[in-house]
Amino acid sequence: MKITKKSAAFASIAALGLSLAACDSPAENEAEENIEEMEDARDAQVNEMEAEGMITDEQADAMDDQTDAMEESMEEQADEIDEM
């Protein structure tokens, strides 16, 4: 597995998120766990497709960016759970 600046930044953000998780409701925590599982599954799929030569590095990067955007949007929605 190659370590990129993006994956290092994501790990830092994830660590920060975990430190803030104590402030979240159980429903929000569950939603965020589901989001993380979805992201991990999609990242694994993209990495496998890239390793098998099914997609280029550029396509993998674009898919990773799309996954990150989806995750961010979904986490913003999860944050609103406590505000309802």
Protein Blocks (a to p, Z undefined) as FASTA:
>chain_A
ZZdfklmmmmmmmmmmmmmmmmpcfklmmmmmmmmmmmmmmmmmmmmmmmnopacfklmm
mmmmmmmmmmmmmmmmmmmmmmZZ
